[in-house]
Structure formats: C-alpha cells, structure tokens
Amino acid sequence: MSTRVPLPYTPRVLELFREPKNLGRIDDADAFAQAGSPACGDVISIYLRIRDGVIEDAKFESYGCAANIAAASVLTEIVKGKRLEEAWNIDWQQIADELGGLPPVKKHCSILAVGALRRAIRRYFGDNLPEWLPKDLTSVERQALEEEEMIERIYGKLRR
C-alpha cells in the first residue's frame, strides 16, 4: 500500500489533465521554446503561430504531472488571439488562478509555463526587440531559470 497522499487538485486541473486543450505541436511554428527539467519530469514545450503580432494559434507538449499539463493547456487557451505584448504580460499567478489554484508544491508548473511562453516570444524577436520587451531577463524569466536550476540540484543529489 502506498503511503503517498494524493495532491488536492481542483476540478479544473483534473479536467485539463484528462482532456487537455491544444495538445500537440505546430509544424513550422513561428516561435518555440521549452522550460522545465527532465530530471523531475516537468517539461513544457510551447509552439506559437503568429500573424501581424497576434498569436493566432498556440499548442504545447508536456512531459509531467497533472498540474504541468493543466498549466500549459490553460496558458495556450489564454494567449490565443492576444497581441504578443499582452501575452508577454501574463504571469504565473494568473495561470494558477485560472486553474482554481495549485498545491504549493506544484506552483512551479505555472512558473514553467509562463517561462516557456516568454522564451518563445523573446526568441521570436531575436535581436530585434520591440520597445516593450526588456533587453534583460525579467524577474519571471529569472524565476523560471531558478526553478529549473533548483530542480536539477535537488534531483542531482537524490540520484547519488
């Protein structure tokens, strides 16, 4: 018998885990990025189709838990039809709120989803950044990097 206690996921998280929206890749995506760590199993890949500065389509691939899949799914729903600047301003708390909340141990899933989105937008522009996109990494981007580094450190120690 398992001694693990199931996490208290909201009905919305469970719904999107069972039937995720926008799952898959976009061939010839205009923007792509990934965030997460294969060490813990939470990896999100975001694909964007962009027309005239608007996200026309968004899809994701996920390797991870229910919260990871649900966060990526709800993120892709939110960004469709948004201008890139609007999508850039989405934060991890908004994703968590759209899911009805996440257990504290799973908040990193919404951080990784937003981190992947911001990486994709940044890569889309390359060196030709618009005025609204900061040259330096934002606190949200640094937070995603810190999550990835922390996961690598923790799981690296556990593997020894």
N, C-alpha and C positions, 0 to 999 in steps of 0.2 A: 504494500500500500504506500502511495506517495505521501510525503509529509509537506508537499508544496501546497500553499494556499492559492487558489485562483485569484487573479487580479480583478478588481472591481471595475470592469469596463462598462461604459454607458451603452445603452441600446444602439445609439448612432455608430459607435466604434464597431460593435459586433455586426451591425447591418453592412457597413462598408467593408469589413473584413470578409464577410460571406459573399457579398456581391459588390466588389469594388467598381467604381466608375473610372473610365478612361485608362484601364489597364492595357499595357502594350507599348509598343514603340512607334514612332513616326519615322518612316523611311525618309531620308533626305531632310531631316529636321533642320530648321534654321538655327536652332540653339539646343545644346545638350549639356548636361552636367550631372555629376554624381556626388553624393555625400554619404558618409557613413563609414563603417568599419566591418570588413568581412570577419574580423576576429570575434565580434559579438553577434554577428548575423543581421545587423540593421544597416541595410544599404538601400538607398533610393536613387534611381536614375530618372531624370526629368527630361522630356523631349518637348520642344515648343515649335509650333508653326506660327510665323509672324508675318503679318501683312500690314504695310503702312503704319508700323509702330504699334499695332494691336495684336494681341495674342489670339489668333484665330482658332488654334487647337492646342491642347496640352494632354500629354499622356505620361504614364510612369511605368517603371518596372521596379519591383521591390523584392528584396530578399530580407525577410524579417518577420516580426511578430504582428499581431492584430493591430496594435497602435501604429506601427510603422506603415502598414498598408492603408489604414484608415486616414492617417495624416496626409500621405501622398495623394490619396484619392480625393479628399476634400480640397486640398490645395489646387489640384488640377481643375476642379469644378469652379472654384473661386476666381482663378485667373483668366478663364476663357472670356473673351470679349473685353478684357481690360487693356488699357494702354500700358506700355512697358513701365512707365513711371509709376502708375497706380499699382501694378503688380509688385514692383520693387518695394513699395512701402508696406506690404503685408508683413506682419510679424508673427512669431511663433505662438504668441498668446491668442491671437485671432484664430489660428488653426485649432488650438486646443479648445477654445470656446465653441467653435463650430461643431466640435465633436462632443460637446456637453461635458468637457473636462477630460483630463487624463490622470491616471495614478501618478504620484510624484516620481516614481521610478521610471516612468515612461514619457515624461515631458521632453526628453531628448529627441523623441521621434518627430515632434513638431519642429524642433530646432533644426534637425537634419533636413526636413522637407523644405523649410524656408531657405536653409543654406544652399541646397541644390538649386532652387529657383534663382537665387541671387547669383550663384556661379554661372548659371546658364545665361542670364541676362548680361552679366559682365562679359562673358565670352562672346556673346552675340556682337557686342560693340567693339571688342578688341581694344586697339589703341585709340579709337575714335570715340571717346566717352562724351556723352551729352553733358550739358551743364549740371543737370540734376543728379548725375551719378558720380559719387565721390571717387577721387583717384585712389585714396587709401581704403583698405578694408574697413567696413563698418563694424560696430560692436556686434551686430547679429552675425556677420560673416566670421568674425573672430570667435564668437561663441560656438559656431558650428565646428570650426577648426579645433577649438579646445575640447569639445565633446569627442571628436574623433581621436585626438591625442590621448585623452583620458581613457577611452575605451581600449586603445592599443596598449597603454601602460598596464591597466588592470588585467586584461586578458593575457598579456605577455607574462605577467607574474604568475597567473594561475596555471599557465602551461608548463612552467618549470617543475 
